[in-house]
């Protein structure tokens, strides 16, 4: 009896649950039907609206047709009254529209031409302002180098320097008289020797100094290295020479005597003796800035020894004459750690004494800032020619211990570092390191070598 009552109760519960689910399904179905009905109503309204719009448009179109018909009848009556040949109304409107269109095009073209002219004028003015600003900066640099107020040159007197210069000029004149020079207008270069107190630890590099007066004399010959217009060893380089000669004529520069393209250097000056002849045939060299890095390894070490490394210029500049004159005012000073003396050219004997004095003061001002160790590391300064004795301008008796060792670290790329590894022939015994300069260093490993020796000795004893 108990089991029967429990079964009856479970049956009642299942009936109630099933009834509730049926009610929920009925509600959901009713909601879905209601939503579908609303959508159909909305679609019907939109269709009705469209039909209404179409009907109104048809009515308007019908009205327009009637109006057009009336106008045509009026035109026929007028034509019967006045049989004058004239164009229809549509063609006249087309003509009027074409005239307006032409006027509008002319107006637009005039505006474009005015805008183009204004842009050209603005670009020209901007370029002129840039060139003038560069010139002003260069003039300011020269004036700053002439000023020696920032230096503490109590021992360096201008009167003493002028006396030394006059003595050197007198010596050169006497030497030319004794040697019976073929040409009266010959000039000798004037050099300045700088000796340091402590030899600096620096890599070999060239320091370019800007002078207020150029070193180049009117008798000196200047050559210009230029890139090729057409690449290739077998191609002719004469058109490039003609192109750059015409360019120099346009800018009015007459100081460059010859133009040497890069292809000519590769083909005609590929041997050592030919490069020596090239160095001796010209006094100064200039190079286009685009090929300066590619040309340095082709010229060789003779240009470095004779202090005739080419100075780079911008061939694309609008004022090329000023660019060349600015480059010829620079001198080169080779800095190295092989000795305590460094030489630099200051002028020549055909220059005025005051001009040479200004160049000396400008170099001293530059050296006080950029020389390794500064002005405190300079022991003495002397003036001389290639055949005369050196005359001292400035000397100090400073103690060597008071000056610190000047160390200048080179500017190297990130990949400039040593590479080390083990030898393949002697694995585990020796290591190798290769420097960027090409030096090879072999290091033997003692610990592993001693262990191997012990093992060899033990095997020999067993045998």
Phi, psi and omega in degrees: 000326181294317181298323182293321180294318178296320180295322179295318180297315179298322179297317179298318180296316180297323179294318179297316182296317180295324177296317179296320179296321178299319179298317179298318179297322179296318181296317181296317179298321179295320179295317179298317179297321180296318180295318178298321180295319178298318179298318179297320178299315181297318179297321179296320179297317181297320178296317179299318179298318180298318180296323179295316180298317180297319180295319180295321179295320178297320179297317179296319180298320177298320178298319180296321178299318180295319180295318179298320179298318178298318181296319179298319178298319179297320180295322178296318179296320179294322180293325177293323179287316184239093181280055178261133180284120176217160181282151178293169186293326183294318182294322179298318178296323179296319179297315180300319179293322180295321178297315178299319181296319179296317178298319180296319178297318178298320179297318179295318179296319178297320178294319179297316179298320178296318179296319179297318178297318180295321179294320177297318180296317180297318180296319178296318179295319179296316179297319178296320179296322180295316180297318179295321179295321178296318179297317179297321178297318180294320178295320178296322177297318179295318180294323178294325179288329178290327180287128180245027180287331181285346181273152172255064184260068179289328181278342183269108181251143182290325180297317179295321180295319179295322177297318178296320180295317180295324178295318180295319178298319180295319179295319180293321178297318179294321178296320179293324177294317181292324182276354181054066183296141181290322183247135181285330185272021180288145180227145179252145179286147178253127183247159175235124179262131179241121177251138184257160178280309177245130180291123184282151174266093183223153172284164179290123179207162180250132180250118182265129183242132179271131182249150178291332180235136185288150182276338188289127177270163180295336180276345182288151180250135183242135178244151182234123175271132188225149176286160183275141173286325177236126183279149178130140182289324185278349182279149184284142181253007179291321177299327177294320179297316179295321180299312183285332174295318177295323179295319178292325177294321179299318181277350175079028178264127183240007184279337181274124184271324183215153180243130182240109176286164184292327178296325178293324177295320182290324186269315187266336183240047181271344180261163185293317182294322179293325176293323177296320177295321179297319179296320182284340184280341181230155181268322181222153183230140172237158182215146174292137184298337181290327185250012183296319180289327180282336186273340187296321181280345178276331185285321178095186187274348180294325177294326179286321180293317182277004180057045181235038177293136183288141176266139186276146177224164177262108180285342181271002181290150182285331177250078186289329179296315178295324179296318180291317179296323178294322180289326181284348175279352183270146174238160185247133175236121181273121179255132182209171179248020180278334181205184184258006181241141176225132183250153180208141178275135184250326182184202177216169188287342178280353177280164174285158182292323180293324178295318178296321179298317178297321178296321179296315180295323179294319178293321178296321178296319180291319181293327179297337181259323191246351177290142180298115184099348179075195180293336180290339182267003181267124179275312183203159176230133182228157178240140180198166169252182182290340183239356184256172175283161180269135180251126184284139176252321185216133177216150175223152177247040182290146178289140183292331183287340180282345182258133178281155178289116178283125179239123180244116180277136182286153175276107183240156174285171181293330181282357182275087179206166181285148178240128184233154180186179181266151176286137178286328180285331181232067184292132178080356182252319185227150177239149183238140172233132180246125180274161177296336177284347180106002178283141181244128181239125179251129180237129178268141179268116187286320185297309181293325178294319179295322178296318179296321179297319178297317179297320179296318179297319180295321179292324178295321180294320180296322180290000000 
